[in-house]
Amino acid sequence: MRAARDAWSQARGLLAGRIAIVVLVVLAVASAGTGAAYAYDRSHNDVIANGVRVDTIDLGGLSETQARAKLERGLAPLRRPLVLRYRGGQFVLRPQSVDYSLQIDATVQRALAVSRRSWFVPRAWRDLTGGKVQTSLRPVVGYSGQGVARAVRKLQRRINGPPLNARIVPSAHGVTLYRSHPGRTVATGPLWHAIERRLSTPAASRTLRVPVVLKAPWRSASQLRKRYPSFITIDRGAFKLHLFKHLRLVRTYPIAVGQAGLETPAGLYHIQDKSVNPSWQVPLSAWAGSLAGRLIPPGPDDPIKARWMGLFNGAGIHGTDETWSIGHAVSHGCVRMLIPDVTELYDRVAVGTPVYIGD
């Protein structure tokens, strides 16, 4: 029994000794491997790992010096001006206006830091087995935010504007319709983002369209056309009456106007009243002679023929059978028309129609 115990003790001691030898061998191998990995890593201390890029520029496997030279070439577009285009013009944002700096050395150091982020053993294993970091970095740049803000303010002064409503400008020759235009405001947030991106992205276009927000006017040209179903302009010098329907010229009529001293007054008026075959209240004027102040009923003695459209202070547009007077300044201030013409005009306009009189 004792002999068996002694045999067992001897065997156990032999096994422990063998295990110790194996452990020592493993430790020696591991130590040698770790040392080799450390030595390899030290020898690649300034080499950028495979898969590291700055924007689209691949720096994998390059030394600091090589990476610096490659970035100088690849990032050269960042030193070019930005052209900010907008409707009607453009603004050139030059690097010096925003104190722009392209920091190549800092960019290389960032790439190296990413390359050496893990423990040296897995780094060495990754390099030896062809592994990649797969990291894309932004180039390190510097610029003045105040400089960018100044550029944005200049663009706002050039671009920002309120909406312009459609409007009309009448004259003796016609009615000019000015169309509406939307208001424009620079979208400062998106513009800042676009500028910042282009200051650090060499592959991005150096030209960008300034983003704007449009504000619609409240009155359009089509609304004005609806607002003015009829409009009349009178050219005293040319003895012409122009009729516009929805601000489009549809007819021109020959007319007579007031004589010297009794001119048909210039200005913007409206048709105040309308009547068919009206009586004539003769004005109290030396021009009327013995008829001054009388009321002449419709008939052969009434010079106001067929139709009447009152404008102001007893003056208006009416028909006449004195066809010789058309094309001359002979009336007491009224606008005379041929009877067929005044009859046609009467049916095409309503009370309230604007009438502009000028030369």
C-alpha contacts under 8 A as a table, 3 or more apart, distances in Angstrom:
res1	aa1	res2	aa2	distance
1	M	4	A	5.20
1	M	5	R	6.51
2	R	5	R	5.12
2	R	6	D	6.30
3	A	6	D	5.14
3	A	7	A	6.24
4	A	7	A	5.08
4	A	8	W	6.21
5	R	8	W	5.10
5	R	9	S	6.24
6	D	9	S	5.11
6	D	10	Q	6.25
7	A	10	Q	5.18
7	A	11	A	6.28
8	W	11	A	5.16
8	W	12	R	6.17
9	S	12	R	5.16
9	S	13	G	6.19
10	Q	13	G	5.22
10	Q	14	L	6.23
11	A	14	L	5.07
11	A	15	L	6.22
12	R	15	L	5.10
12	R	16	A	6.24
13	G	16	A	5.14
13	G	17	G	6.25
14	L	17	G	5.18
14	L	18	R	6.37
15	L	18	R	5.14
15	L	19	I	6.24
16	A	19	I	5.10
16	A	20	A	6.19
17	G	20	A	5.12
17	G	21	I	6.31
18	R	21	I	5.07
18	R	22	V	6.31
19	I	22	V	5.08
19	I	23	V	6.17
20	A	23	V	5.10
20	A	24	L	6.14
21	I	24	L	5.12
21	I	25	V	6.19
22	V	25	V	5.04
22	V	26	V	6.12
23	V	26	V	5.04
23	V	27	L	6.00
24	L	27	L	5.06
24	L	28	A	5.99
25	V	28	A	5.01
25	V	29	V	6.14
26	V	29	V	5.08
26	V	30	A	5.96
27	L	30	A	4.96
27	L	31	S	5.81
28	A	31	S	5.05
28	A	32	A	6.06
29	V	32	A	5.02
29	V	33	G	6.06
30	A	33	G	4.94
30	A	34	T	5.95
31	S	34	T	5.10
31	S	35	G	5.96
32	A	35	G	5.07
32	A	36	A	6.09
33	G	36	A	4.99
33	G	37	A	6.07
34	T	37	A	4.95
34	T	38	Y	5.98
34	T	121	V	6.89
35	G	38	Y	5.00
35	G	39	A	6.03
36	A	39	A	5.05
36	A	40	Y	6.08
37	A	40	Y	5.06
37	A	41	D	6.06
37	A	120	F	7.08
37	A	121	V	5.69
37	A	124	A	5.74
37	A	125	W	7.78
38	Y	41	D	5.09
38	Y	42	R	6.08
38	Y	120	F	6.36
38	Y	121	V	6.88
38	Y	124	A	7.76
39	A	42	R	5.12
39	A	43	S	6.25
40	Y	43	S	5.14
40	Y	44	H	6.49
40	Y	124	A	6.63
41	D	44	H	5.15
41	D	45	N	6.12
41	D	120	F	6.15
41	D	121	V	7.88
41	D	123	R	7.23
41	D	124	A	5.74
42	R	45	N	5.04
44	H	47	V	5.15
46	D	63	S	5.47
46	D	64	E	5.88
46	D	112	L	6.99
47	V	60	G	8.00
47	V	61	G	5.83
47	V	62	L	5.46
47	V	63	S	4.43
47	V	64	E	6.65
47	V	112	L	7.15
48	I	52	V	7.06
48	I	59	L	6.49
48	I	60	G	5.41
48	I	61	G	5.28
48	I	62	L	5.53
48	I	63	S	6.30
48	I	64	E	7.59
48	I	111	A	6.53
48	I	112	L	5.39
48	I	115	S	5.68
49	A	52	V	6.05
49	A	59	L	7.79
49	A	60	G	5.08
49	A	61	G	5.70
49	A	62	L	7.97
49	A	112	L	7.62
49	A	115	S	4.94
49	A	116	R	7.99
49	A	127	D	7.41
49	A	132	K	6.79
49	A	133	V	6.57
50	N	59	L	7.30
50	N	60	G	3.78
50	N	61	G	5.57
50	N	127	D	7.76
50	N	130	G	7.87
50	N	131	G	7.16
50	N	132	K	4.85
50	N	133	V	6.24
50	N	134	Q	7.56
51	G	58	D	7.08
51	G	59	L	7.52
51	G	60	G	5.46
51	G	132	K	4.81
51	G	133	V	5.04
51	G	134	Q	4.37
51	G	135	T	6.21
52	V	58	D	6.31
52	V	59	L	5.80
52	V	60	G	5.45
52	V	111	A	6.73
52	V	114	V	7.94
52	V	115	S	7.42
52	V	132	K	7.74
52	V	133	V	6.14
52	V	134	Q	5.76
52	V	135	T	4.91
52	V	136	S	6.02
52	V	137	L	7.63
53	R	56	T	6.08
53	R	57	I	5.24
53	R	58	D	4.41
53	R	59	L	5.48
53	R	60	G	7.16
53	R	111	A	7.81
53	R	134	Q	7.83
53	R	135	T	6.18
53	R	136	S	4.67
53	R	137	L	6.05
54	V	57	I	5.10
54	V	58	D	6.64
54	V	59	L	7.32
54	V	111	A	7.88
54	V	136	S	5.49
54	V	137	L	4.57
54	V	138	R	5.67
54	V	139	P	6.15
55	D	136	S	5.87
55	D	137	L	5.87
55	D	138	R	5.74
55	D	139	P	7.21
55	D	201	T	6.80
55	D	202	P	7.52
55	D	203	A	7.94
56	T	136	S	7.61
56	T	203	A	7.75
57	I	71	L	7.50
57	I	74	G	6.78
59	L	62	L	5.68
59	L	67	A	5.96
59	L	70	K	7.95
62	L	65	T	7.88
62	L	66	Q	5.58
62	L	67	A	5.58
63	S	66	Q	5.13
63	S	67	A	5.91
64	E	67	A	5.13
64	E	68	R	6.02
64	E	108	V	6.56
65	T	68	R	5.17
65	T	69	A	6.34
66	Q	69	A	5.23
66	Q	70	K	6.23
67	A	70	K	5.10
67	A	71	L	6.07
67	A	108	V	6.67
68	R	71	L	5.19
68	R	72	E	6.17
68	R	104	I	6.42
68	R	105	D	6.85
68	R	108	V	6.51
69	A	72	E	5.16
69	A	73	R	6.62
70	K	73	R	5.32
70	K	74	G	6.04
71	L	74	G	4.87
71	L	75	L	5.48
71	L	76	A	7.90
71	L	104	I	6.82
72	E	75	L	5.61
72	E	76	A	6.02
72	E	104	I	7.07
73	R	76	A	5.44
74	G	77	P	7.48
74	G	202	P	7.48
75	L	78	L	5.72
75	L	79	R	7.80
75	L	202	P	5.65
76	A	79	R	5.71
76	A	80	R	7.56
76	A	202	P	7.55
77	P	80	R	5.42
77	P	202	P	5.58
77	P	203	A	7.91
78	L	81	P	7.95
78	L	102	L	7.61
78	L	198	R	7.64
78	L	199	L	6.13
78	L	200	S	6.82
78	L	201	T	7.18
78	L	202	P	5.44
79	R	95	P	6.53
79	R	102	L	7.55
80	R	94	R	7.36
80	R	95	P	7.07
80	R	206	R	7.50
81	P	92	V	6.56
81	P	93	L	5.58
81	P	94	R	4.49
81	P	95	P	5.97
81	P	206	R	6.99
82	L	92	V	5.82
82	L	93	L	5.00
82	L	94	R	6.47
82	L	198	R	7.96
82	L	206	R	4.94
82	L	207	T	5.82
82	L	208	L	7.68
83	V	90	Q	6.72
83	V	91	F	5.92
83	V	92	V	4.63
83	V	93	L	6.23
83	V	206	R	6.24
83	V	207	T	4.66
83	V	208	L	6.41
84	L	90	Q	5.51
84	L	91	F	5.02
84	L	92	V	6.11
84	L	93	L	7.27
84	L	207	T	6.00
84	L	208	L	5.22
84	L	209	R	5.87
84	L	210	V	5.96
85	R	89	G	6.20
85	R	90	Q	4.20
85	R	91	F	6.34
85	R	207	T	7.24
85	R	208	L	6.17
85	R	209	R	4.87
85	R	210	V	5.82
86	Y	89	G	5.54
86	Y	90	Q	5.71
86	Y	159	I	7.78
86	Y	209	R	5.99
86	Y	210	V	5.57
87	R	90	Q	7.95
91	F	155	L	7.43
93	L	97	S	6.93
93	L	151	A	7.20
94	R	97	S	5.44
94	R	98	V	7.26
95	P	98	V	5.64
95	P	99	D	6.21
95	P	100	Y	4.97
95	P	101	S	7.96
96	Q	99	D	4.80
96	Q	100	Y	5.91
97	S	100	Y	7.63
97	S	147	G	6.16
98	V	143	Y	5.55
98	V	144	S	4.98
98	V	145	G	7.31
98	V	146	Q	7.50
98	V	147	G	4.34
98	V	148	V	6.06
99	D	142	G	7.62
99	D	143	Y	5.20
99	D	144	S	5.66
99	D	147	G	7.38
100	Y	141	V	7.36
100	Y	142	G	5.64
100	Y	143	Y	4.36
100	Y	144	S	7.03
101	S	141	V	5.65
101	S	142	G	4.96
101	S	143	Y	6.32
102	L	139	P	7.75
102	L	140	V	6.58
102	L	141	V	4.71
102	L	142	G	6.57
103	Q	106	A	5.52
103	Q	107	T	6.32
103	Q	139	P	7.52
103	Q	140	V	5.41
103	Q	141	V	5.50
103	Q	142	G	7.44
104	I	107	T	5.08
104	I	108	V	6.30
104	I	139	P	7.57
104	I	140	V	7.08
105	D	108	V	5.15
105	D	109	Q	6.24
106	A	109	Q	5.08
106	A	110	R	6.18
106	A	140	V	6.35
107	T	110	R	5.11
107	T	111	A	6.36
107	T	138	R	7.97
107	T	139	P	5.56
107	T	140	V	5.26
108	V	111	A	5.06
108	V	112	L	6.29
109	Q	112	L	5.01
109	Q	113	A	6.08
110	R	113	A	5.03
110	R	114	V	6.29
111	A	114	V	5.25
111	A	115	S	6.25
111	A	137	L	7.45
112	L	115	S	4.89
112	L	116	R	6.30
113	A	116	R	5.26
113	A	117	R	6.02
114	V	117	R	5.22
115	S	133	V	7.14
116	R	119	W	7.63
116	R	120	F	7.63
116	R	123	R	7.19
118	S	122	P	7.00
118	S	123	R	6.45
119	W	122	P	5.94
119	W	123	R	6.32
120	F	123	R	4.88
120	F	124	A	6.01
121	V	124	A	5.19
121	V	125	W	6.19
122	P	125	W	4.85
122	P	126	R	5.90
123	R	126	R	5.08
123	R	127	D	6.26
124	A	127	D	5.19
124	A	128	L	6.06
125	W	128	L	5.13
125	W	129	T	5.99
126	R	129	T	5.32
126	R	130	G	6.01
126	R	131	G	4.59
126	R	132	K	7.03
127	D	130	G	5.26
127	D	131	G	5.88
127	D	132	K	7.75
128	L	131	G	7.69
138	R	200	S	6.73
138	R	201	T	7.46
139	P	200	S	6.08
139	P	201	T	7.69
140	V	200	S	7.53
141	V	199	L	7.64
141	V	200	S	6.54
143	Y	147	G	7.80
144	S	147	G	5.08
144	S	148	V	6.57
145	G	148	V	5.13
145	G	149	A	6.13
146	Q	149	A	4.89
146	Q	150	R	6.15
147	G	150	R	5.14
147	G	151	A	6.44
148	V	151	A	5.08
148	V	152	V	6.25
148	V	192	W	7.82
149	A	152	V	5.04
149	A	153	R	6.20
150	R	153	R	5.14
150	R	154	K	6.31
151	A	154	K	5.17
151	A	155	L	6.35
152	V	155	L	5.10
152	V	156	Q	6.19
152	V	188	T	7.20
153	R	156	Q	4.94
153	R	157	R	6.28
154	K	157	R	5.17
154	K	158	R	6.38
155	L	158	R	5.05
155	L	159	I	5.90
155	L	160	N	7.89
155	L	186	V	7.48
156	Q	159	I	5.16
156	Q	160	N	5.10
156	Q	185	T	7.10
156	Q	186	V	5.91
157	R	160	N	5.96
159	I	184	R	6.52
159	I	185	T	6.69
159	I	186	V	6.84
160	N	183	G	7.38
160	N	184	R	5.11
160	N	185	T	4.52
160	N	186	V	6.31
161	G	183	G	5.36
161	G	184	R	5.36
161	G	185	T	6.62
162	P	182	P	7.37
162	P	183	G	4.30
162	P	184	R	6.61
162	P	215	K	7.67
163	P	180	S	7.57
163	P	181	H	5.79
163	P	182	P	4.49
163	P	183	G	3.53
163	P	184	R	7.26
163	P	215	K	6.27
163	P	216	A	6.29
163	P	217	P	5.01
164	L	180	S	5.26
164	L	181	H	5.00
164	L	182	P	6.33
164	L	183	G	6.82
164	L	217	P	6.00
165	N	179	R	7.17
165	N	180	S	4.54
165	N	181	H	6.62
165	N	217	P	5.32
165	N	218	W	6.43
165	N	219	R	5.04
165	N	220	S	6.22
166	A	177	L	7.32
166	A	178	Y	5.48
166	A	179	R	4.50
166	A	180	S	4.06
166	A	181	H	7.63
166	A	219	R	5.73
166	A	220	S	5.07
166	A	221	A	5.21
166	A	224	L	7.20
167	R	177	L	6.00
167	R	178	Y	5.24
167	R	179	R	6.74
167	R	180	S	7.56
167	R	221	A	7.43
167	R	224	L	7.42
168	I	175	V	6.51
168	I	176	T	5.51
168	I	177	L	4.55
168	I	178	Y	5.96
169	V	175	V	5.80
169	V	176	T	5.16
169	V	177	L	6.64
169	V	178	Y	7.91
170	P	173	H	7.94
170	P	174	G	5.94
170	P	175	V	4.28
170	P	176	T	6.15
170	P	233	T	7.34
170	P	356	Y	6.62
171	S	174	G	5.32
171	S	175	V	6.11
171	S	176	T	7.94
171	S	233	T	6.84
171	S	356	Y	6.73
171	S	357	I	7.49
171	S	358	G	6.56
171	S	359	D	7.99
172	A	233	T	5.59
172	A	234	I	5.38
172	A	235	D	4.46
172	A	236	R	7.57
172	A	356	Y	6.81
172	A	357	I	5.97
172	A	358	G	4.67
172	A	359	D	5.37
173	H	233	T	6.97
173	H	234	I	7.50
173	H	235	D	6.23
173	H	242	H	7.84
173	H	359	D	7.91
174	G	233	T	5.97
174	G	242	H	6.96
174	G	249	L	7.91
175	V	233	T	7.61
175	V	247	L	6.75
177	L	221	A	7.43
177	L	247	L	7.55
178	Y	221	A	7.48
179	R	220	S	6.78
179	R	221	A	5.35
180	S	217	P	6.61
180	S	219	R	7.09
180	S	220	S	5.48
180	S	221	A	6.43
181	H	216	A	7.52
181	H	217	P	6.68
182	P	214	L	5.93
182	P	215	K	5.31
182	P	216	A	4.72
182	P	217	P	5.59
183	G	214	L	5.45
183	G	215	K	4.68
183	G	216	A	6.39
183	G	217	P	7.15
184	R	212	V	6.19
184	R	213	V	5.74
184	R	214	L	4.81
184	R	215	K	6.38
185	T	212	V	5.34
185	T	213	V	5.13
185	T	214	L	6.55
186	V	191	L	7.79
186	V	210	V	7.21
186	V	211	P	6.14
186	V	212	V	4.38
186	V	213	V	6.27
187	A	190	P	5.86
187	A	191	L	6.13
187	A	210	V	7.94
187	A	211	P	5.47
187	A	212	V	4.93
187	A	213	V	5.98
188	T	191	L	4.98
188	T	192	W	6.01
188	T	211	P	7.92
189	G	192	W	5.31
189	G	193	H	6.34
190	P	193	H	5.04
190	P	194	A	6.09
190	P	211	P	6.80
191	L	194	A	5.09
191	L	195	I	6.16
191	L	210	V	6.42
191	L	211	P	6.19
192	W	195	I	5.18
192	W	196	E	6.10
193	H	196	E	5.21
193	H	197	R	6.15
194	A	197	R	5.20
194	A	198	R	6.32
194	A	208	L	7.82
195	I	198	R	5.25
195	I	199	L	6.19
196	E	199	L	5.14
196	E	200	S	6.66
197	R	200	S	5.51
197	R	201	T	5.88
197	R	204	A	7.93
198	R	201	T	5.05
198	R	202	P	7.09
198	R	204	A	5.84
198	R	205	S	7.26
198	R	206	R	6.88
199	L	202	P	7.75
201	T	204	A	5.49
205	S	208	L	7.05
217	P	220	S	6.89
219	R	223	Q	6.29
219	R	224	L	7.31
220	S	223	Q	5.20
220	S	224	L	6.48
221	A	224	L	5.08
221	A	225	R	6.28
222	S	225	R	5.05
222	S	226	K	6.40
223	Q	226	K	5.16
223	Q	227	R	6.16
224	L	227	R	4.81
224	L	228	Y	6.30
224	L	246	H	7.92
225	R	228	Y	5.36
225	R	229	P	6.67
225	R	246	H	4.49
225	R	247	L	5.84
226	K	229	P	5.97
226	K	246	H	6.24
227	R	246	H	7.72
228	Y	231	F	6.45
228	Y	245	K	7.38
228	Y	246	H	5.39
228	Y	247	L	6.68
228	Y	353	T	7.80
229	P	244	F	7.94
229	P	245	K	5.28
229	P	246	H	4.48
229	P	247	L	7.36
230	S	243	L	7.18
230	S	244	F	5.59
230	S	245	K	4.64
230	S	246	H	5.97
230	S	247	L	7.14
230	S	348	R	7.80
230	S	349	V	6.06
230	S	350	A	7.75
230	S	353	T	5.93
230	S	354	P	7.48
231	F	243	L	6.04
231	F	244	F	4.99
231	F	245	K	6.51
231	F	246	H	7.65
231	F	247	L	6.76
231	F	353	T	5.88
231	F	354	P	5.31
231	F	355	V	6.30
232	I	241	L	6.96
232	I	242	H	5.62
232	I	243	L	4.82
232	I	244	F	6.14
232	I	353	T	7.40
232	I	354	P	6.17
232	I	355	V	4.64
232	I	356	Y	6.29
233	T	241	L	5.87
233	T	242	H	5.19
233	T	243	L	6.80
233	T	355	V	5.55
233	T	356	Y	4.63
233	T	357	I	5.90
233	T	358	G	7.90
234	I	239	F	7.55
234	I	240	K	5.90
234	I	241	L	4.52
234	I	242	H	6.29
234	I	355	V	7.36
234	I	356	Y	6.08
234	I	357	I	4.70
234	I	358	G	6.26
234	I	359	D	7.84
235	D	238	A	5.47
235	D	239	F	5.73
235	D	240	K	5.22
235	D	241	L	6.36
235	D	357	I	6.35
235	D	358	G	5.46
235	D	359	D	5.02
236	R	239	F	4.99
236	R	240	K	6.82
236	R	257	V	6.49
236	R	264	T	7.80
236	R	357	I	7.15
236	R	358	G	6.01
236	R	359	D	5.14
237	G	359	D	5.19
238	A	327	G	7.81
238	A	359	D	7.56
239	F	254	P	5.91
239	F	255	I	5.14
239	F	256	A	5.97
239	F	257	V	7.06
239	F	326	I	7.79
239	F	327	G	5.36
239	F	328	H	7.07
240	K	252	T	6.55
240	K	253	Y	5.66
240	K	254	P	4.84
240	K	255	I	5.61
241	L	252	T	5.60
241	L	253	Y	5.06
241	L	254	P	6.35
241	L	255	I	6.56
242	H	249	L	6.99
242	H	250	V	7.84
242	H	251	R	5.96
242	H	252	T	4.50
242	H	253	Y	6.48
243	L	249	L	5.95
243	L	250	V	5.93
243	L	251	R	5.23
243	L	252	T	6.23
244	F	247	L	5.12
244	F	248	R	4.93
244	F	249	L	4.28
244	F	250	V	5.57
244	F	251	R	7.20
245	K	248	R	5.25
245	K	249	L	6.43
245	K	250	V	6.46
249	L	252	T	7.98
253	Y	337	M	7.65
253	Y	341	D	6.95
254	P	326	I	6.53
254	P	327	G	6.50
254	P	337	M	6.81
254	P	338	L	7.83
255	I	326	I	5.09
255	I	327	G	5.70
255	I	328	H	7.76
255	I	335	V	6.52
255	I	336	R	5.45
255	I	337	M	5.00
255	I	338	L	7.50
256	A	325	S	6.11
256	A	326	I	4.58
256	A	327	G	5.16
256	A	328	H	5.12
256	A	329	A	5.73
256	A	330	V	6.85
256	A	331	S	7.11
256	A	335	V	5.72
256	A	336	R	4.95
256	A	337	M	6.76
257	V	263	E	7.01
257	V	264	T	5.99
257	V	328	H	6.59
257	V	329	A	4.73
257	V	330	V	6.24
257	V	331	S	5.69
257	V	333	G	6.22
257	V	334	C	6.07
257	V	335	V	4.92
257	V	336	R	6.49
258	G	262	L	5.40
258	G	263	E	4.18
258	G	264	T	4.82
258	G	329	A	5.03
258	G	330	V	5.36
258	G	331	S	4.26
258	G	332	H	5.20
258	G	333	G	3.93
258	G	334	C	6.05
258	G	335	V	7.16
259	Q	262	L	5.26
259	Q	263	E	5.33
259	Q	264	T	7.85
259	Q	329	A	4.37
259	Q	330	V	4.37
259	Q	331	S	5.52
259	Q	332	H	6.53
259	Q	333	G	6.98
260	A	263	E	5.66
260	A	329	A	7.19
260	A	330	V	7.93
262	L	331	S	7.55
262	L	332	H	5.50
262	L	333	G	5.42
263	E	329	A	7.87
263	E	332	H	7.30
263	E	333	G	5.24
264	T	332	H	7.84
264	T	333	G	4.30
264	T	334	C	6.23
264	T	335	V	7.32
264	T	357	I	7.92
265	P	333	G	7.40
265	P	357	I	7.11
265	P	358	G	7.92
266	A	356	Y	7.44
266	A	357	I	4.71
266	A	358	G	4.90
266	A	359	D	7.95
267	G	356	Y	5.75
267	G	357	I	5.25
267	G	358	G	6.57
268	L	354	P	6.95
268	L	355	V	5.77
268	L	356	Y	4.37
268	L	357	I	6.33
269	Y	311	L	6.32
269	Y	312	F	7.39
269	Y	354	P	5.77
269	Y	355	V	4.99
269	Y	356	Y	6.12
269	Y	357	I	7.89
270	H	311	L	5.91
270	H	351	V	7.56
270	H	352	G	5.25
270	H	353	T	5.32
270	H	354	P	4.30
270	H	355	V	5.32
271	I	274	K	7.63
271	I	309	M	6.11
271	I	310	G	5.69
271	I	311	L	5.01
271	I	350	A	7.46
271	I	351	V	5.11
271	I	352	G	5.00
271	I	353	T	5.42
271	I	354	P	6.60
271	I	355	V	7.08
272	Q	309	M	7.17
272	Q	310	G	5.33
272	Q	311	L	5.52
272	Q	312	F	7.51
272	Q	351	V	5.82
272	Q	352	G	6.23
273	D	308	W	7.98
273	D	309	M	5.74
273	D	310	G	5.18
273	D	311	L	7.59
273	D	351	V	5.88
274	K	307	R	7.56
274	K	308	W	5.56
274	K	309	M	4.58
274	K	310	G	6.40
274	K	346	Y	7.93
274	K	351	V	6.88
275	S	278	P	5.94
275	S	307	R	5.99
275	S	308	W	5.23
275	S	309	M	6.77
276	V	306	A	5.90
276	V	307	R	4.69
276	V	308	W	6.37
277	N	298	P	6.04
277	N	304	I	7.49
277	N	305	K	6.08
277	N	306	A	4.65
277	N	307	R	5.49
277	N	308	W	7.30
278	P	297	P	7.33
278	P	298	P	6.07
278	P	304	I	7.02
278	P	305	K	7.62
278	P	306	A	7.55
278	P	307	R	6.92
278	P	308	W	6.59
279	S	295	L	6.78
279	S	296	I	5.55
279	S	297	P	4.39
279	S	298	P	5.12
279	S	302	D	6.89
279	S	304	I	7.36
280	W	295	L	5.60
280	W	296	I	4.93
280	W	297	P	6.42
280	W	298	P	7.62
280	W	302	D	6.32
280	W	303	P	7.49
280	W	304	I	6.46
281	Q	293	G	6.73
281	Q	294	R	6.07
281	Q	295	L	4.50
281	Q	296	I	6.34
282	V	288	A	6.93
282	V	291	L	6.48
282	V	292	A	5.35
282	V	293	G	4.98
282	V	294	R	5.29
282	V	295	L	6.02
282	V	296	I	7.22
283	P	288	A	6.79
283	P	292	A	5.57
283	P	293	G	5.48
283	P	294	R	7.89
284	L	288	A	7.15
284	L	292	A	4.73
284	L	293	G	4.99
285	S	288	A	5.52
285	S	289	G	7.21
285	S	292	A	5.98
286	A	289	G	5.24
286	A	292	A	7.28
287	W	332	H	7.30
288	A	291	L	5.48
288	A	292	A	4.97
289	G	292	A	5.82
291	L	294	R	5.65
296	I	301	D	7.05
296	I	302	D	5.71
297	P	301	D	7.87
297	P	302	D	6.32
298	P	301	D	7.47
298	P	302	D	5.48
298	P	304	I	7.94
298	P	305	K	7.88
299	G	302	D	5.41
300	P	303	P	7.60
302	D	305	K	6.95
303	P	320	T	6.25
303	P	321	D	7.51
304	I	307	R	7.37
304	I	308	W	7.34
304	I	318	H	5.96
304	I	319	G	5.88
304	I	320	T	5.99
305	K	308	W	7.82
305	K	318	H	6.53
305	K	319	G	4.62
305	K	320	T	5.21
305	K	321	D	6.97
305	K	339	I	6.88
306	A	318	H	7.37
306	A	319	G	5.78
306	A	320	T	7.93
306	A	339	I	6.38
306	A	342	V	7.57
306	A	343	T	6.78
307	R	318	H	5.42
307	R	319	G	5.91
307	R	339	I	7.98
307	R	342	V	6.41
307	R	343	T	6.28
307	R	346	Y	6.88
308	W	316	G	6.88
308	W	317	I	5.85
308	W	318	H	4.63
308	W	319	G	7.29
308	W	346	Y	7.93
309	M	316	G	5.45
309	M	317	I	5.08
309	M	318	H	6.42
309	M	346	Y	7.50
310	G	314	G	6.93
310	G	315	A	6.12
310	G	316	G	4.16
310	G	317	I	6.41
311	L	314	G	7.37
311	L	315	A	5.83
311	L	316	G	4.71
311	L	317	I	7.45
312	F	315	A	5.34
312	F	316	G	6.72
315	A	333	G	6.20
315	A	334	C	5.00
315	A	335	V	7.90
316	G	334	C	5.09
316	G	335	V	6.12
317	I	334	C	5.96
317	I	335	V	4.65
317	I	336	R	5.94
317	I	337	M	7.34
317	I	342	V	7.94
318	H	334	C	7.51
318	H	335	V	6.45
318	H	336	R	5.30
318	H	337	M	6.09
318	H	342	V	6.44
319	G	336	R	5.59
319	G	337	M	4.77
319	G	338	L	5.51
319	G	339	I	4.78
319	G	341	D	7.87
319	G	342	V	5.55
319	G	343	T	7.79
320	T	323	T	6.77
320	T	336	R	6.07
320	T	337	M	6.04
320	T	338	L	5.80
320	T	339	I	6.02
321	D	338	L	6.93
321	D	339	I	6.88
322	E	325	S	5.77
322	E	326	I	7.71
323	T	326	I	5.65
323	T	338	L	6.60
324	W	327	G	7.98
325	S	328	H	5.54
325	S	329	A	7.68
325	S	330	V	6.72
326	I	336	R	7.13
326	I	337	M	7.00
326	I	338	L	7.58
331	S	334	C	5.94
331	S	335	V	7.43
331	S	336	R	7.65
337	M	341	D	6.29
337	M	342	V	5.64
338	L	341	D	5.23
338	L	342	V	6.14
339	I	342	V	5.26
339	I	343	T	6.10
340	P	343	T	5.20
340	P	344	E	6.26
341	D	344	E	5.17
341	D	345	L	6.14
342	V	345	L	4.99
342	V	346	Y	5.89
343	T	346	Y	5.20
343	T	347	D	6.63
344	E	347	D	5.48
344	E	348	R	6.62
345	L	348	R	5.12
345	L	349	V	6.45
346	Y	349	V	5.80
346	Y	350	A	7.80
347	D	350	A	7.86
349	V	353	T	6.50
350	A	353	T	5.78
